[in-house]
Amino acid sequence: MGRGNLVIRSWLHRRVLRTWQARGLLARLLYPLTWVYRLGRSLHAWGQTAVRIDVPVVVVGNLRVGGTGKTPLVIRLTEALQERGWHPGVISRGYGGQAGDGARLVDADADPNRFGDEPVLIRYTTAVPVAVGKDRVAAARLLRRMHPEIDVIVADDGLQHRRLARDVELALINETGTGNGWQLPAGPLREPVRRLERVDAVVLHGATPPVRIHTPFFRMRTAIRNVVRMADPPQRQPLAELAQAQRERNLRLLAFCAIGNPDRFFAMLRAHGLAFDTLALPDHEPIDAAVLAGKSHDRILVTSKDAVKCHRDPRLRKDERIWVVPLEVDLDPACVDFVERRIAATADPGTRAAELQHR
């Protein structure tokens, strides 16, 4: 990928995201095409019958394209269920990967370019079984066949995959909300806002509760506090110290990411007093080692999601300038309680439900 092409793609990516936040001229010109999009979705869903898996299914998704924090929510929810004695497995579409049409299990050392960066990050962080596939039903069945101990499946970004029956639906909304409120391509929404009335709960990630929606909602908060050196993971530095070092030594920093909401990442770094250049690629974009190698910055700050891709390339893995910015997630415990009550009633209406009542 040429340098000029990279800059153009980065600019276009962020430009589109910002265009979708208002009903400007471009959005209005594209609005007639939303009817084509709606028709296509209706035809795709027509005649589909939901298939039920033999364990409870929790779907985590959103209405809009782009990053809202689904994967951090999936990771934290999965960890919380583990802490409460469940044995979860995770299924994902595997966006950005090239695993083919069939369902595949994600190994501990899986290549994110094949399986997708998000499934690999989930597998690495939680150590639970993860399967990817366009067909979520096939992925769920593969998990159950290969890991019969699994007693609940968490689906990463499966809100629009109607073929998979689900016991709990969580819709995530971040600070960008529902944008201009229009569906693709005039706006960022994959489904109309009224879809929120049919989910079981809404999780707010830096957002305000949607108006005229009576669905229960919970909050998720995220924070960054440290950076970790990729070439030497035990080496960790608080962001406050990095900001001080930058002022004292005039360090040149580059914040790099290929995620759905790069502006949130950059804003979180700026909130810690850091000054930096930025490079944002489209979500799931492969990382060209030559691009980062050609940068003259003293440090390159990347997200955990991008780190799993960098780690596969020996040139990037050994680049001592690359520091990972881990995301800390605080999920409302009431949200976990809500999910657990729902799946306990499905998994074992007697034993599990009675056990929860006595906690």
C-alpha positions as CSV (number, residue, x, y, z in Angstrom):
1,M,0.0,0.0,0.0
2,G,1.6,3.3,-1.1
3,R,2.0,6.1,1.4
4,G,-0.3,8.4,-0.6
5,N,-3.0,5.8,-0.9
6,L,-2.7,5.1,2.9
7,V,-3.2,8.8,3.7
8,I,-6.2,9.1,1.4
9,R,-7.9,5.9,2.9
10,S,-7.3,7.2,6.4
11,W,-8.8,10.6,5.6
12,L,-11.8,9.1,3.8
13,H,-12.5,6.7,6.7
14,R,-12.7,9.5,9.2
15,R,-14.6,11.8,6.9
16,V,-17.4,9.3,6.3
17,L,-17.7,8.7,10.1
18,R,-18.2,12.4,10.6
19,T,-20.5,12.8,7.7
20,W,-22.9,10.3,9.3
21,Q,-23.2,12.4,12.4
22,A,-25.4,15.1,10.6
23,R,-28.0,15.3,7.9
24,G,-25.9,17.3,5.6
25,L,-26.0,17.6,1.8
26,L,-24.1,14.3,1.1
27,A,-26.3,12.4,3.5
28,R,-29.5,13.8,1.9
29,L,-28.3,12.9,-1.5
30,L,-27.7,9.3,-0.4
31,Y,-31.0,9.0,1.5
32,P,-33.0,7.5,-1.4
33,L,-30.5,4.6,-1.4
34,T,-31.5,3.7,2.1
35,W,-34.7,2.2,0.7
36,V,-32.6,-0.1,-1.5
37,Y,-30.6,-1.1,1.6
38,R,-33.8,-1.8,3.5
39,L,-35.2,-3.8,0.7
40,G,-32.1,-5.9,0.5
41,R,-32.1,-6.6,4.2
42,S,-35.8,-7.6,4.1
43,L,-35.2,-10.0,1.2
44,H,-32.2,-11.5,3.0
45,A,-34.3,-12.1,6.2
46,W,-37.4,-13.3,4.4
47,G,-38.2,-16.9,5.1
48,Q,-35.4,-17.4,7.6
49,T,-36.1,-19.6,10.6
50,A,-34.2,-19.1,13.8
51,V,-32.1,-22.1,14.9
52,R,-31.8,-22.7,18.6
53,I,-28.6,-24.0,20.1
54,D,-28.7,-26.4,23.1
55,V,-27.2,-23.7,25.5
56,P,-28.2,-20.1,26.1
57,V,-27.0,-17.5,23.6
58,V,-26.2,-13.9,24.5
59,V,-25.9,-11.6,21.5
60,V,-23.9,-8.4,21.9
61,G,-24.3,-6.0,19.0
62,N,-25.2,-2.5,17.9
63,L,-27.2,-0.6,15.4
64,R,-24.5,1.4,13.7
65,V,-21.4,0.4,11.8
66,G,-18.1,1.3,13.2
67,G,-16.7,0.9,16.6
68,T,-18.9,1.3,19.7
69,G,-16.9,-1.0,22.0
70,K,-18.6,-4.3,21.3
71,T,-15.4,-6.4,21.6
72,P,-14.4,-4.8,25.0
73,L,-17.9,-5.5,26.2
74,V,-17.8,-9.1,25.0
75,I,-14.5,-9.6,26.7
76,R,-15.6,-8.1,30.0
77,L,-18.9,-10.0,30.0
78,T,-17.2,-13.2,29.2
79,E,-14.7,-12.7,32.1
80,A,-17.6,-11.8,34.4
81,L,-19.5,-15.0,33.5
82,Q,-16.3,-17.0,34.1
83,E,-15.9,-15.4,37.5
84,R,-19.5,-16.6,38.4
85,G,-18.8,-20.2,37.5
86,W,-20.0,-20.3,33.9
87,H,-18.0,-21.8,31.0
88,P,-18.6,-19.5,28.1
89,G,-17.6,-19.7,24.5
90,V,-17.5,-16.9,22.0
91,I,-18.6,-16.8,18.3
92,S,-17.7,-14.0,15.9
93,R,-18.0,-13.2,12.2
94,G,-14.3,-12.7,12.0
95,Y,-14.3,-9.4,10.1
96,G,-11.0,-8.7,8.3
97,G,-10.0,-12.3,8.3
98,Q,-9.8,-14.9,5.5
99,A,-10.8,-18.1,7.2
100,G,-13.2,-19.0,4.4
101,D,-16.9,-19.8,4.5
102,G,-16.8,-22.6,7.1
103,A,-16.7,-22.3,10.8
104,R,-13.2,-22.4,12.4
105,L,-11.8,-22.6,15.9
106,V,-9.4,-19.8,16.9
107,D,-6.1,-21.2,18.2
108,A,-4.2,-19.5,21.0
109,D,-1.6,-18.4,18.4
110,A,-4.0,-17.8,15.6
111,D,-3.2,-15.3,12.8
112,P,-5.5,-12.3,13.0
113,N,-5.1,-11.8,9.2
114,R,-6.8,-15.2,8.8
115,F,-9.3,-15.2,11.7
116,G,-9.8,-11.5,12.3
117,D,-8.3,-9.2,14.8
118,E,-11.2,-9.2,17.2
119,P,-11.6,-13.0,17.6
120,V,-7.9,-13.4,18.2
121,L,-7.9,-10.6,20.8
122,I,-10.9,-12.2,22.6
123,R,-9.1,-15.6,22.5
124,Y,-5.9,-14.1,23.8
125,T,-7.5,-12.1,26.5
126,T,-10.1,-14.5,27.9
127,A,-8.6,-17.9,27.0
128,V,-12.1,-19.2,26.3
129,P,-12.9,-21.2,23.2
130,V,-13.7,-18.9,20.2
131,A,-15.1,-19.9,16.8
132,V,-15.4,-17.7,13.7
133,G,-17.7,-18.0,10.7
134,K,-20.1,-16.2,8.5
135,D,-22.7,-18.7,9.6
136,R,-23.1,-18.1,13.4
137,V,-25.2,-21.2,13.8
138,A,-22.4,-23.4,12.4
139,A,-19.8,-21.6,14.6
140,A,-22.0,-22.2,17.7
141,R,-22.4,-25.9,16.8
142,L,-18.7,-26.2,16.3
143,L,-18.0,-24.8,19.7
144,R,-20.5,-27.2,21.4
145,R,-19.1,-30.2,19.5
146,M,-15.4,-29.4,20.3
147,H,-16.0,-28.0,23.7
148,P,-19.0,-29.8,25.3
149,E,-18.2,-28.1,28.7
150,I,-19.5,-24.7,27.2
151,D,-22.8,-23.8,28.9
152,V,-23.3,-20.3,27.4
153,I,-22.4,-18.8,24.1
154,V,-21.6,-15.1,23.7
155,A,-22.0,-13.8,20.1
156,D,-19.8,-10.8,19.2
157,D,-21.8,-8.6,16.8
158,G,-24.7,-10.8,16.0
159,L,-27.6,-8.5,16.4
160,Q,-28.5,-8.6,12.7
161,H,-27.9,-12.3,12.3
162,R,-31.5,-13.4,12.7
163,R,-30.9,-17.1,11.9
164,L,-29.3,-17.7,15.3
165,A,-31.9,-17.8,18.1
166,R,-30.9,-15.9,21.2
167,D,-31.9,-15.7,24.8
168,V,-30.5,-12.2,25.6
169,E,-29.8,-9.3,23.2
170,L,-27.6,-6.4,24.4
171,A,-27.3,-3.4,22.1
172,L,-24.3,-1.1,22.7
173,I,-24.5,2.7,22.2
174,N,-21.4,4.9,22.5
175,E,-21.0,8.7,22.6
176,T,-21.7,9.0,18.8
177,G,-25.2,7.7,19.5
178,T,-27.3,6.8,16.5
179,G,-25.6,9.5,14.3
180,N,-28.0,11.3,12.0
181,G,-30.6,8.6,12.6
182,W,-30.6,7.3,9.1
183,Q,-29.7,3.9,7.8
184,L,-27.0,3.0,5.3
185,P,-25.6,4.6,3.2
186,A,-27.0,8.0,4.2
187,G,-26.4,7.3,7.8
188,P,-24.5,4.8,10.1
189,L,-27.4,2.6,11.1
190,R,-27.8,-1.0,10.0
191,E,-31.4,-1.1,11.5
192,P,-33.8,1.7,12.5
193,V,-33.6,3.2,16.0
194,R,-36.9,1.6,17.0
195,R,-35.0,-1.7,17.0
196,L,-33.8,-0.8,20.4
197,E,-37.3,-1.3,21.7
198,R,-37.0,-5.0,21.0
199,V,-33.6,-5.8,22.6
200,D,-33.5,-7.0,26.2
201,A,-31.2,-4.2,27.4
202,V,-29.1,-1.3,26.1
203,V,-25.5,-0.8,27.3
204,L,-24.4,2.8,27.3
205,H,-20.7,3.5,26.6
206,G,-20.2,7.2,27.2
207,A,-23.7,7.8,25.8
208,T,-27.0,9.2,27.2
209,P,-30.1,7.1,27.4
210,P,-32.0,7.1,24.1
211,V,-35.1,9.2,24.2
212,R,-38.5,7.5,23.8
213,I,-37.0,4.1,24.5
214,H,-38.2,2.2,27.5
215,T,-35.7,-0.7,27.3
216,P,-33.6,-1.3,30.4
217,F,-30.1,0.2,30.2
218,F,-26.8,-0.3,32.0
219,R,-23.5,1.6,31.8
220,M,-20.0,0.5,30.7
221,R,-17.0,2.8,31.3
222,T,-13.6,2.5,29.8
223,A,-10.3,4.0,30.7
224,I,-6.6,3.9,29.8
225,R,-3.9,4.3,32.4
226,N,-0.7,2.7,31.2
227,V,1.3,1.8,28.2
228,V,3.1,-1.6,27.7
229,R,6.1,-2.1,25.5
230,M,5.4,-4.7,22.8
231,A,9.0,-5.9,22.6
232,D,9.2,-6.2,26.4
233,P,5.6,-6.7,27.9
234,P,6.8,-6.5,31.6
235,Q,7.9,-3.0,30.8
236,R,4.9,-0.8,31.8
237,Q,4.6,3.0,32.2
238,P,1.8,5.1,33.5
239,L,0.5,7.6,31.0
240,A,1.1,10.4,33.4
241,E,4.8,9.6,33.4
242,L,4.8,9.3,29.6
243,A,3.2,12.8,29.4
244,Q,5.9,14.2,31.7
245,A,8.7,12.5,29.8
246,Q,7.3,14.0,26.5
247,R,7.5,17.5,28.0
248,E,11.0,17.0,29.4
249,R,12.5,15.2,26.5
250,N,10.4,16.5,23.6
251,L,9.3,13.0,22.6
252,R,7.6,12.6,19.2
253,L,4.6,10.3,19.5
254,L,2.4,8.7,16.8
255,A,-1.0,7.3,17.8
256,F,-1.8,4.6,15.3
257,C,-5.0,2.4,15.0
258,A,-7.2,0.5,12.6
259,I,-10.4,0.5,14.6
260,G,-14.0,1.6,14.1
261,N,-13.8,4.7,16.3
262,P,-10.3,6.2,16.1
263,D,-11.4,9.6,17.5
264,R,-12.3,8.0,20.8
265,F,-8.8,6.5,21.1
266,F,-7.1,9.8,20.3
267,A,-9.4,11.7,22.7
268,M,-8.5,9.3,25.5
269,L,-4.8,9.8,24.9
270,R,-5.2,13.6,24.8
271,A,-7.1,13.6,28.0
272,H,-3.8,12.4,29.6
273,G,-1.9,15.4,28.3
274,L,-0.2,13.8,25.4
275,A,0.5,15.5,22.1
276,F,0.9,13.3,19.0
277,D,0.5,12.8,15.3
278,T,-2.3,10.4,14.2
279,L,-2.7,7.7,11.6
280,A,-6.1,6.0,11.5
281,L,-6.8,3.2,9.0
282,P,-10.3,1.6,8.3
283,D,-11.4,-0.9,10.8
284,H,-9.7,-4.4,10.5
285,E,-7.2,-3.1,8.0
286,P,-4.0,-5.2,7.8
287,I,-0.9,-3.4,9.1
288,D,2.0,-2.9,6.8
289,A,5.2,-3.1,8.7
290,A,6.9,-0.9,6.2
291,V,4.6,2.0,6.9
292,L,5.4,2.1,10.6
293,A,9.0,1.3,10.1
294,G,9.3,4.4,8.0
295,K,8.0,6.6,10.8
296,S,10.6,8.7,12.6
297,H,8.6,9.0,15.9
298,D,10.2,8.1,19.2
299,R,7.1,6.1,20.2
300,I,4.2,4.6,18.4
301,L,1.0,4.0,20.5
302,V,-1.4,1.3,19.4
303,T,-4.6,-0.3,20.7
304,S,-4.7,-3.9,22.0
305,K,-6.8,-4.8,18.9
306,D,-4.0,-3.6,16.6
307,A,-1.3,-5.1,18.8
308,V,-2.5,-8.7,18.0
309,K,-1.7,-7.9,14.3
310,C,1.6,-6.2,15.1
311,H,2.7,-9.1,17.2
312,R,2.4,-11.5,14.2
313,D,5.0,-9.6,12.3
314,P,8.6,-10.1,13.6
315,R,9.6,-6.6,12.4
316,L,6.8,-5.0,14.4
317,R,7.1,-7.3,17.4
318,K,10.7,-6.3,17.9
319,D,10.2,-2.6,17.2
320,E,10.9,-1.1,20.7
321,R,9.1,2.1,19.7
322,I,5.7,0.3,19.7
323,W,3.8,0.6,23.0
324,V,0.3,-0.9,23.5
325,V,-2.4,1.1,25.3
326,P,-4.6,-1.5,27.2
327,L,-8.2,-0.6,27.7
328,E,-9.7,-1.1,31.1
329,V,-13.4,-1.9,31.1
330,D,-15.8,-1.3,34.0
331,L,-19.2,-3.0,33.3
332,D,-22.1,-2.3,35.7
333,P,-22.5,-5.5,37.8
334,A,-26.3,-5.1,37.5
335,C,-25.8,-5.8,33.8
336,V,-24.1,-9.1,34.5
337,D,-26.9,-9.9,37.1
338,F,-29.5,-9.2,34.4
339,V,-27.8,-11.4,31.8
340,E,-27.1,-14.2,34.3
341,R,-30.8,-14.3,35.4
342,R,-31.9,-14.7,31.8
343,I,-29.5,-17.4,30.9
344,A,-29.9,-19.3,34.1
345,A,-33.6,-19.6,33.5
346,T,-32.9,-21.0,30.1
347,A,-30.0,-23.3,31.0
348,D,-31.6,-24.9,34.0
349,P,-34.8,-23.3,35.3
350,G,-34.5,-25.2,38.6
351,T,-31.0,-25.4,39.9
352,R,-29.4,-22.3,38.4
353,A,-32.4,-20.0,39.1
354,A,-32.6,-21.1,42.7
355,E,-28.9,-20.7,43.2
356,L,-29.0,-17.1,42.0
357,Q,-31.9,-16.2,44.4
358,H,-29.7,-17.2,47.3
359,R,-26.7,-15.0,46.3
